[in-house]
Amino acid sequence: MTNNNERTKMPDTLTHDESLDTSGFLCPLPVYQAGQVLIRLAPGQVLRLVTTDRGSLQDIPALARQRGDELLAVEDHGATQLFWIRKNA
């Protein structure tokens, strides 16, 4: 896990406050670890999540909905998936 002190500018104009790479982990670990990071973030901060578990394409949007957070973007690159999630109040 990488903790960014400064917001990182993404090529597609998305920024994030913290990044979590769960590559190699299967469900439920990406969901669990993302939830733990989101708990720590302040409202409005953004988590960039990298996964390699294709099930995350359904699991992470469900996590965001259940927590009341905003799923800003999803990129599916086949072997990897990227998610940007903004923590809501």
N, CA, C and O atoms as a GROMACS GRO file, in nm:
protein
  356
    1MET      N    1   0.084  -0.116   0.000
    1MET     CA    2   0.000   0.000   0.000
    1MET      C    3   0.089   0.124   0.000
    1MET      O    4   0.190   0.130   0.071
    2THR      N    5   0.050   0.220  -0.080
    2THR     CA    6   0.125   0.343  -0.089
    2THR      C    7   0.043   0.455  -0.028
    2THR      O    8  -0.075   0.470  -0.061
    3ASN      N    9   0.101   0.531   0.058
    3ASN     CA   10   0.033   0.645   0.116
    3ASN      C   11   0.091   0.770   0.052
    3ASN      O   12   0.210   0.798   0.067
    4ASN      N   13   0.008   0.843  -0.018
    4ASN     CA   14   0.054   0.964  -0.087
    4ASN      C   15   0.024   1.085   0.000
    4ASN      O   16  -0.090   1.107   0.038
    5ASN      N   17   0.126   1.163   0.030
    5ASN     CA   18   0.104   1.286   0.105
    5ASN      C   19   0.046   1.394   0.017
    5ASN      O   20  -0.025   1.483   0.066
    6GLU      N   21   0.076   1.389  -0.111
    6GLU     CA   22   0.021   1.485  -0.205
    6GLU      C   23  -0.074   1.412  -0.298
    6GLU      O   24  -0.055   1.294  -0.328
    7ARG      N   25  -0.174   1.484  -0.344
    7ARG     CA   26  -0.265   1.424  -0.441
    7ARG      C   27  -0.188   1.399  -0.570
    7ARG      O   28  -0.107   1.481  -0.612
    8THR      N   29  -0.214   1.285  -0.631
    8THR     CA   30  -0.145   1.245  -0.753
    8THR      C   31  -0.236   1.272  -0.872
    8THR      O   32  -0.350   1.227  -0.874
    9LYS      N   33  -0.187   1.343  -0.970
    9LYS     CA   34  -0.264   1.374  -1.090
    9LYS      C   35  -0.264   1.254  -1.181
    9LYS      O   36  -0.157   1.204  -1.217
   10MET      N   37  -0.382   1.207  -1.219
   10MET     CA   38  -0.395   1.094  -1.310
   10MET      C   39  -0.399   1.147  -1.453
   10MET      O   40  -0.444   1.259  -1.477
   11PRO      N   41  -0.354   1.067  -1.548
   11PRO     CA   42  -0.354   1.112  -1.688
   11PRO      C   43  -0.492   1.153  -1.736
   11PRO      O   44  -0.503   1.242  -1.820
   12ASP      N   45  -0.597   1.090  -1.685
   12ASP     CA   46  -0.732   1.122  -1.728
   12ASP      C   47  -0.800   1.224  -1.637
   12ASP      O   48  -0.923   1.230  -1.631
   13THR      N   49  -0.722   1.303  -1.567
   13THR     CA   50  -0.763   1.411  -1.478
   13THR      C   51  -0.817   1.364  -1.343
   13THR      O   52  -0.852   1.448  -1.260
   14LEU      N   53  -0.824   1.235  -1.318
   14LEU     CA   54  -0.863   1.188  -1.186
   14LEU      C   55  -0.743   1.198  -1.092
   14LEU      O   56  -0.629   1.174  -1.132
   15THR      N   57  -0.770   1.235  -0.969
   15THR     CA   58  -0.665   1.243  -0.869
   15THR      C   59  -0.701   1.149  -0.754
   15THR      O   60  -0.817   1.109  -0.739
   16HIS      N   61  -0.601   1.115  -0.674
   16HIS     CA   62  -0.629   1.031  -0.558
   16HIS      C   63  -0.540   1.073  -0.443
   16HIS      O   64  -0.433   1.131  -0.461
   17ASP      N   65  -0.589   1.043  -0.323
   17ASP     CA   66  -0.517   1.076  -0.200
   17ASP      C   67  -0.438   0.958  -0.148
   17ASP      O   68  -0.335   0.975  -0.082
   18GLU      N   69  -0.487   0.837  -0.177
   18GLU     CA   70  -0.418   0.716  -0.133
   18GLU      C   71  -0.438   0.609  -0.239
   18GLU      O   72  -0.540   0.605  -0.307
   19SER      N   73  -0.338   0.522  -0.251
   19SER     CA   74  -0.342   0.414  -0.349
   19SER      C   75  -0.327   0.280  -0.275
   19SER      O   76  -0.248   0.268  -0.182
   20LEU      N   77  -0.404   0.181  -0.320
   20LEU     CA   78  -0.398   0.048  -0.263
   20LEU      C   79  -0.387  -0.052  -0.378
   20LEU      O   80  -0.471  -0.052  -0.467
   21ASP      N   81  -0.284  -0.136  -0.376
   21ASP     CA   82  -0.264  -0.238  -0.479
   21ASP      C   83  -0.289  -0.374  -0.416
   21ASP      O   84  -0.212  -0.420  -0.331
   22THR      N   85  -0.397  -0.438  -0.458
   22THR     CA   86  -0.432  -0.570  -0.406
   22THR      C   87  -0.405  -0.678  -0.511
   22THR      O   88  -0.467  -0.784  -0.508
   23SER      N   89  -0.314  -0.651  -0.602
   23SER     CA   90  -0.281  -0.748  -0.706
   23SER      C   91  -0.244  -0.882  -0.644
   23SER      O   92  -0.167  -0.889  -0.548
   24GLY      N   93  -0.301  -0.989  -0.701
   24GLY     CA   94  -0.271  -1.123  -0.654
   24GLY      C   95  -0.366  -1.173  -0.547
   24GLY      O   96  -0.367  -1.293  -0.517
   25PHE      N   97  -0.446  -1.084  -0.489
   25PHE     CA   98  -0.542  -1.124  -0.385
   25PHE      C   99  -0.677  -1.154  -0.447
   25PHE      O  100  -0.719  -1.088  -0.541
   26LEU      N  101  -0.744  -1.255  -0.393
   26LEU     CA  102  -0.879  -1.290  -0.437
   26LEU      C  103  -0.980  -1.244  -0.334
   26LEU      O  104  -0.946  -1.216  -0.219
   27CYS      N  105  -1.105  -1.238  -0.375
   27CYS     CA  106  -1.216  -1.203  -0.288
   27CYS      C  107  -1.213  -1.294  -0.164
   27CYS      O  108  -1.194  -1.415  -0.177
   28PRO      N  109  -1.231  -1.239  -0.050
   28PRO     CA  110  -1.282  -1.106  -0.016
   28PRO      C  111  -1.174  -1.004   0.017
   28PRO      O  112  -1.206  -0.893   0.059
   29LEU      N  113  -1.046  -1.038   0.000
   29LEU     CA  114  -0.939  -0.947   0.044
   29LEU      C  115  -0.939  -0.810  -0.023
   29LEU      O  116  -0.922  -0.710   0.048
   30PRO      N  117  -0.956  -0.797  -0.156
   30PRO     CA  118  -0.959  -0.661  -0.213
   30PRO      C  119  -1.070  -0.574  -0.153
   30PRO      O  120  -1.049  -0.456  -0.126
   31VAL      N  121  -1.186  -0.633  -0.134
   31VAL     CA  122  -1.299  -0.560  -0.076
   31VAL      C  123  -1.268  -0.522   0.069
   31VAL      O  124  -1.288  -0.408   0.110
   32TYR      N  125  -1.221  -0.617   0.146
   32TYR     CA  126  -1.190  -0.592   0.287
   32TYR      C  127  -1.084  -0.484   0.302
   32TYR      O  128  -1.100  -0.389   0.379
   33GLN      N  129  -0.974  -0.498   0.227
   33GLN     CA  130  -0.865  -0.400   0.239
   33GLN      C  131  -0.908  -0.262   0.192
   33GLN      O  132  -0.870  -0.162   0.253
   34ALA      N  133  -0.986  -0.254   0.084
   34ALA     CA  134  -1.036  -0.125   0.037
   34ALA      C  135  -1.124  -0.062   0.143
   34ALA      O  136  -1.114   0.058   0.169
   35GLY      N  137  -1.210  -0.141   0.205
   35GLY     CA  138  -1.295  -0.090   0.312
   35GLY      C  139  -1.216  -0.034   0.429
   35GLY      O  140  -1.252   0.068   0.486
   36GLN      N  141  -1.107  -0.103   0.464
   36GLN     CA  142  -1.023  -0.056   0.574
   36GLN      C  143  -0.956   0.078   0.542
   36GLN      O  144  -0.946   0.165   0.628
   37VAL      N  145  -0.912   0.095   0.419
   37VAL     CA  146  -0.852   0.222   0.378
   37VAL      C  147  -0.958   0.332   0.376
   37VAL      O  148  -0.933   0.443   0.423
   38LEU      N  149  -1.074   0.303   0.322
   38LEU     CA  150  -1.180   0.404   0.315
   38LEU      C  151  -1.223   0.450   0.453
   38LEU      O  152  -1.257   0.567   0.471
   39ILE      N  153  -1.221   0.362   0.552
   39ILE     CA  154  -1.254   0.401   0.689
   39ILE      C  155  -1.158   0.510   0.738
   39ILE      O  156  -1.199   0.603   0.808
   40ARG      N  157  -1.030   0.497   0.702
   40ARG     CA  158  -0.927   0.591   0.748
   40ARG      C  159  -0.931   0.725   0.675
   40ARG      O  160  -0.890   0.827   0.731
   41LEU      N  161  -0.980   0.727   0.552
   41LEU     CA  162  -0.979   0.850   0.474
   41LEU      C  163  -1.080   0.950   0.528
   41LEU      O  164  -1.181   0.914   0.588
   42ALA      N  165  -1.051   1.077   0.504
   42ALA     CA  166  -1.144   1.184   0.540
   42ALA      C  167  -1.249   1.196   0.429
   42ALA      O  168  -1.222   1.163   0.314
   43PRO      N  169  -1.368   1.243   0.463
   43PRO     CA  170  -1.470   1.264   0.360
   43PRO      C  171  -1.414   1.350   0.246
   43PRO      O  172  -1.348   1.451   0.268
   44GLY      N  173  -1.443   1.306   0.124
   44GLY     CA  174  -1.397   1.378   0.005
   44GLY      C  175  -1.266   1.326  -0.051
   44GLY      O  176  -1.233   1.354  -0.166
   45GLN      N  177  -1.191   1.251   0.029
   45GLN     CA  178  -1.066   1.196  -0.022
   45GLN      C  179  -1.095   1.078  -0.114
   45GLN      O  180  -1.199   1.013  -0.104
   46VAL      N  181  -0.999   1.051  -0.204
   46VAL     CA  182  -1.017   0.950  -0.307
   46VAL      C  183  -0.914   0.838  -0.292
   46VAL      O  184  -0.795   0.863  -0.272
   47LEU      N  185  -0.964   0.716  -0.302
   47LEU     CA  186  -0.880   0.596  -0.304
   47LEU      C  187  -0.868   0.546  -0.446
   47LEU      O  188  -0.968   0.532  -0.517
   48ARG      N  189  -0.746   0.518  -0.489
   48ARG     CA  190  -0.721   0.450  -0.616
   48ARG      C  191  -0.687   0.306  -0.581
   48ARG      O  192  -0.591   0.279  -0.508
   49LEU      N  193  -0.767   0.213  -0.632
   49LEU     CA  194  -0.753   0.071  -0.600
   49LEU      C  195  -0.716  -0.006  -0.726
   49LEU      O  196  -0.778   0.011  -0.831
   50VAL      N  197  -0.614  -0.092  -0.715
   50VAL     CA  198  -0.574  -0.181  -0.823
   50VAL      C  199  -0.604  -0.323  -0.780
   50VAL      O  200  -0.567  -0.364  -0.670
   51THR      N  201  -0.672  -0.400  -0.867
   51THR     CA  202  -0.702  -0.539  -0.837
   51THR      C  203  -0.666  -0.626  -0.958
   51THR      O  204  -0.649  -0.577  -1.070
   52THR      N  205  -0.654  -0.755  -0.932
   52THR     CA  206  -0.637  -0.852  -1.041
   52THR      C  207  -0.745  -0.959  -1.035
   52THR      O  208  -0.743  -1.054  -1.113
   53ASP      N  209  -0.839  -0.945  -0.944
   53ASP     CA  210  -0.951  -1.038  -0.928
   53ASP      C  211  -1.068  -0.984  -1.009
   53ASP      O  212  -1.124  -0.880  -0.974
   54ARG      N  213  -1.106  -1.054  -1.115
   54ARG     CA  214  -1.214  -1.008  -1.204
   54ARG      C  215  -1.345  -0.990  -1.129
   54ARG      O  216  -1.430  -0.910  -1.170
   55GLY      N  217  -1.363  -1.063  -1.020
   55GLY     CA  218  -1.483  -1.046  -0.939
   55GLY      C  219  -1.495  -0.907  -0.879
   55GLY      O  220  -1.603  -0.865  -0.839
   56SER      N  221  -1.382  -0.837  -0.872
   56SER     CA  222  -1.383  -0.701  -0.818
   56SER      C  223  -1.468  -0.606  -0.902
   56SER      O  224  -1.515  -0.504  -0.851
   57LEU      N  225  -1.488  -0.639  -1.028
   57LEU     CA  226  -1.570  -0.553  -1.114
   57LEU      C  227  -1.714  -0.546  -1.063
   57LEU      O  228  -1.783  -0.447  -1.091
   58GLN      N  229  -1.760  -0.646  -0.991
   58GLN     CA  230  -1.891  -0.641  -0.927
   58GLN      C  231  -1.878  -0.605  -0.778
   58GLN      O  232  -1.960  -0.531  -0.724
   59ASP      N  233  -1.774  -0.657  -0.714
   59ASP     CA  234  -1.761  -0.642  -0.569
   59ASP      C  235  -1.731  -0.499  -0.525
   59ASP      O  236  -1.789  -0.451  -0.428
   60ILE      N  237  -1.642  -0.430  -0.596
   60ILE     CA  238  -1.602  -0.295  -0.554
   60ILE      C  239  -1.716  -0.195  -0.574
   60ILE      O  240  -1.740  -0.113  -0.485
   61PRO      N  241  -1.789  -0.197  -0.688
   61PRO     CA  242  -1.906  -0.108  -0.697
   61PRO      C  243  -2.008  -0.136  -0.587
   61PRO      O  244  -2.070  -0.043  -0.535
   62ALA      N  245  -2.027  -0.263  -0.551
   62ALA     CA  246  -2.120  -0.298  -0.442
   62ALA      C  247  -2.071  -0.241  -0.309
   62ALA      O  248  -2.150  -0.191  -0.230
   63LEU      N  249  -1.940  -0.249  -0.285
   63LEU     CA  250  -1.883  -0.191  -0.163
   63LEU      C  251  -1.911  -0.042  -0.156
   63LEU      O  252  -1.954   0.009  -0.053
   64ALA      N  253  -1.887   0.028  -0.266
   64ALA     CA  254  -1.910   0.173  -0.269
   64ALA      C  255  -2.057   0.205  -0.241
   64ALA      O  256  -2.088   0.295  -0.163
   65ARG      N  257  -2.147   0.132  -0.305
   65ARG     CA  258  -2.291   0.155  -0.283
   65ARG      C  259  -2.328   0.131  -0.136
   65ARG      O  260  -2.399   0.211  -0.076
   66GLN      N  261  -2.282   0.020  -0.081
   66GLN     CA  262  -2.317  -0.014   0.057
   66GLN      C  263  -2.264   0.087   0.157
   66GLN      O  264  -2.328   0.116   0.258
   67ARG      N  265  -2.145   0.142   0.129
   67ARG     CA  266  -2.085   0.240   0.220
   67ARG      C  267  -2.138   0.380   0.196
   67ARG      O  268  -2.119   0.468   0.280
   68GLY      N  269  -2.203   0.403   0.083
   68GLY     CA  270  -2.248   0.538   0.048
   68GLY      C  271  -2.139   0.621  -0.014
   68GLY      O  272  -2.150   0.744  -0.017
   69ASP      N  273  -2.033   0.556  -0.063
   69ASP     CA  274  -1.923   0.628  -0.128
   69ASP      C  275  -1.951   0.641  -0.277
   69ASP      O  276  -2.042   0.577  -0.330
   70GLU      N  277  -1.873   0.722  -0.345
   70GLU     CA  278  -1.893   0.748  -0.486
   70GLU      C  279  -1.785   0.678  -0.569
   70GLU      O  280  -1.666   0.704  -0.552
   71LEU      N  281  -1.828   0.591  -0.658
   71LEU     CA  282  -1.736   0.526  -0.751
   71LEU      C  283  -1.716   0.622  -0.868
   71LEU      O  284  -1.806   0.640  -0.950
   72LEU      N  285  -1.598   0.684  -0.874
   72LEU     CA  286  -1.572   0.786  -0.974
   72LEU      C  287  -1.540   0.728  -1.112
   72LEU      O  288  -1.583   0.783  -1.214
   73ALA      N  289  -1.466   0.618  -1.114
   73ALA     CA  290  -1.427   0.559  -1.242
   73ALA      C  291  -1.382   0.416  -1.221
   73ALA      O  292  -1.336   0.377  -1.113
   74VAL      N  293  -1.395   0.339  -1.328
   74VAL     CA  294  -1.348   0.200  -1.331
   74VAL      C  295  -1.277   0.182  -1.465
   74VAL      O  296  -1.329   0.218  -1.570
   75GLU      N  297  -1.158   0.124  -1.459
   75GLU     CA  298  -1.086   0.087  -1.581
   75GLU      C  299  -1.059  -0.062  -1.576
   75GLU      O  300  -1.000  -0.113  -1.480
   76ASP      N  301  -1.104  -0.133  -1.679
   76ASP     CA  302  -1.082  -0.277  -1.689
   76ASP      C  303  -0.978  -0.301  -1.797
   76ASP      O  304  -1.004  -0.280  -1.915
   77HIS      N  305  -0.860  -0.346  -1.756
   77HIS     CA  306  -0.751  -0.372  -1.849
   77HIS      C  307  -0.728  -0.522  -1.867
   77HIS      O  308  -0.619  -0.565  -1.905
   78GLY      N  309  -0.832  -0.601  -1.841
   78GLY     CA  310  -0.820  -0.745  -1.855
   78GLY      C  311  -0.755  -0.809  -1.734
   78GLY      O  312  -0.824  -0.862  -1.648
   79ALA      N  313  -0.624  -0.803  -1.728
   79ALA     CA  314  -0.552  -0.864  -1.615
   79ALA      C  315  -0.559  -0.778  -1.490
   79ALA      O  316  -0.544  -0.829  -1.379
   80THR      N  317  -0.580  -0.649  -1.506
   80THR     CA  318  -0.590  -0.559  -1.391
   80THR      C  319  -0.714  -0.471  -1.405
   80THR      O  320  -0.761  -0.440  -1.514
   81GLN      N  321  -0.764  -0.431  -1.289
   81GLN     CA  322  -0.876  -0.339  -1.283
   81GLN      C  323  -0.838  -0.225  -1.190
   81GLN      O  324  -0.773  -0.245  -1.087
   82LEU      N  325  -0.878  -0.105  -1.228
   82LEU     CA  326  -0.851   0.013  -1.147
   82LEU      C  327  -0.982   0.080  -1.111
   82LEU      O  328  -1.073   0.091  -1.193
   83PHE      N  329  -0.991   0.125  -0.986
   83PHE     CA  330  -1.111   0.190  -0.934
   83PHE      C  331  -1.070   0.318  -0.863
   83PHE      O  332  -0.967   0.321  -0.795
   84TRP      N  333  -1.149   0.422  -0.878
   84TRP     CA  334  -1.132   0.544  -0.803
   84TRP      C  335  -1.259   0.563  -0.723
   84TRP      O  336  -1.367   0.572  -0.780
   85ILE      N  337  -1.246   0.569  -0.590
   85ILE     CA  338  -1.360   0.577  -0.499
   85ILE      C  339  -1.344   0.700  -0.410
   85ILE      O  340  -1.243   0.716  -0.341
   86ARG      N  341  -1.445   0.787  -0.412
   86ARG     CA  342  -1.444   0.905  -0.323
   86ARG      C  343  -1.525   0.873  -0.199
   86ARG      O  344  -1.640   0.832  -0.208
   87LYS      N  345  -1.463   0.893  -0.083
   87LYS     CA  346  -1.532   0.871   0.044
   87LYS      C  347  -1.631   0.984   0.066
   87LYS      O  348  -1.596   1.102   0.060
   88ASN      N  349  -1.754   0.946   0.092
   88ASN     CA  350  -1.856   1.045   0.125
   88ASN      C  351  -1.869   1.056   0.276
   88ASN      O  352  -1.824   0.970   0.350
   89ALA      N  353  -1.932   1.164   0.319
   89ALA     CA  354  -1.946   1.190   0.463
   89ALA      C  355  -2.032   1.086   0.531
   89ALA      O  356  -2.055   1.093   0.652
   0.00000   0.00000   0.00000
